[in-house]
Amino acid sequence: MEKQSQFNELFNTHYPKVLRLCKGYFNGDSDLAADASQEVFIKVWENLDSFRNESSLSTWIFRIAVNTCLVYLRKKSIKKEIRSDQFPNLETENYSPEIEEKLSKMYACIQKLDEMGKMIILMVLEGMEYSEIAQVVGLTEETLRVRIHRIKKSLTQCVQK
């Protein structure tokens, strides 16, 4: 498969997932998430030829996405833009006010997690296999399952407050 068509397929398959992952990192900020997602796929394009098949392509793309989001968060100018009172703009999606409120609470609670916890739960919410998440974050699957259980318990308590 030529590089362009392989890239197009990867982009079409993974862009929505990467965008949602980034939205989780940026407290629902769609513009910032779109910028970061675009940067992720620029990196994918630039490095596609050097991909060594040591992991699946989706694991590789998620690793790039996580690293890109973390770099964005560390930039001072970006940090100033991310406020805890900023919630997802869901006007373009068909959500009820109740669902919007629950999503806003969930984003706020996710922001309170440590970096590793945030990374893990956002990939869980994407429906990634535990084995794939374990590869991205560098944990054993057993350790990952324990972390996920603790994160879910913590999020449940946070959302119910």
Buried (B, 14 or more C-beta within 10 A) or exposed (E): EEEEEEBEEBBEEBBEBBBBBBBBBBBBBBEBBBBBBBBBBEBBBEEBEEEEEEBEBBBBBBBBBBBBBBEBBEEEEBEEBBEEEBBBEBEEEEBEEEEBEEBBBBBBBBBEBEEEBBBBBBBBBBEBEBEBBBBBBEBEEEEBBEBBEEBEEBBEEBEEE
